[in-house]
Amino acid sequence: MPKEMSKQLIEVVNITSPALNSRLGRYFIGQTGLLNFGNGYNAWGGIINPIDSGVNLYFDIFTITNFSTQSFMGEIWLNASSPKNAVISSTVTPSNQGISPPPIPKAVMKYADYFTEPMTGGVNIFGRIVAPNSTLVSDSHNGSIIIGPGGSFSILLRPLVSQYIKGTIVLTWWEEAL
């Protein structure tokens, strides 16, 4: 090696993508049931990474659908506690339908409607107004929001008027072992 050449450090970067994780069976899509709220009540949907999951959850996309004629607020929360009346969603599936048996996520998707208690714990990182009779689709976060064991990603649906509202939340994520 000539004396003029010095050793250079080369940084190796691993890039993950939703498509790669889908192919590997680690990408999941979940939807809440129909959420009813308004007239002083809120609704909520989220994914919880259990403390003993052994995975990090990499959040990708959310959608919020508004089936009403009134706008409402969608608040995005990290690591908030789920409402007391939250139930587990039965509509969670891997995006790769070619794997048999299908992979089962370690994270759990839950949802709740008709509750008045305030959100506890966590932080509200941003909010979005959801227009009437529309679906709000987030940009892909490409895994930039990472939820470790014991954490959560959730959306609080809060009415801006006193009328009753119906909506749904869809969340997508992938999981990687610690």
Disulfide bonds with the S-S distance in Angstrom:
none
